[in-house]
Amino acid sequence: MARERRATTGPMAEAEAVCEELAAALRRTGIVLPSLTVDALTYGYEPPRVLVELGRCNVETTRKLIAVLKTAAP
């Protein structure tokens, strides 16, 4: 998942880092959310209103995500 890094410090960098961390964790379970990114509108606000866009996924990916969450939840 190649993404252009726009921020190097602060909340924007943190949001980009957590997106990458979540993507890596999901990949380890065989799940890819193609639209996972920092919400583009986040970059237009000052101070930033940092949001992570989880995006859209197909039914198969949704079912995989549900299965992983069910096993992870107590």
HUFEN-V778450 format. One record per pair of residues at least 12 apart in sequence whose ideal C-beta (glycine too) atoms are under 8 Angstrom apart, sorted by the first residue. I is the first residue (numbers start at 1). J is the second residue. If there is no record, write none. Layout:
((I/J) (I/J))
This chain:
((1/20) (1/23) (1/32) (1/36) (3/16) (3/19) (3/20) (3/37) (6/38) (6/43) (10/48) (11/47) (11/48) (11/50) (12/38) (12/42) (12/43) (12/48) (12/50) (14/50) (15/38) (15/42) (15/50) (15/51) (15/52) (16/38) (18/52) (19/36) (19/37) (19/38) (19/52) (22/36) (22/52) (23/36) (26/65) (29/64) (29/68) (30/64) (31/61) (31/64) (31/65) (31/68) (32/61) (33/54) (33/55) (33/57) (33/61) (34/55) (34/56) (34/57) (35/53) (35/54) (35/55) (35/56) (35/57) (36/52) (36/53) (36/54) (36/55) (37/52) (37/53) (37/55) (38/50) (38/51) (38/52) (38/53) (39/51) (39/52) (39/53) (40/53))
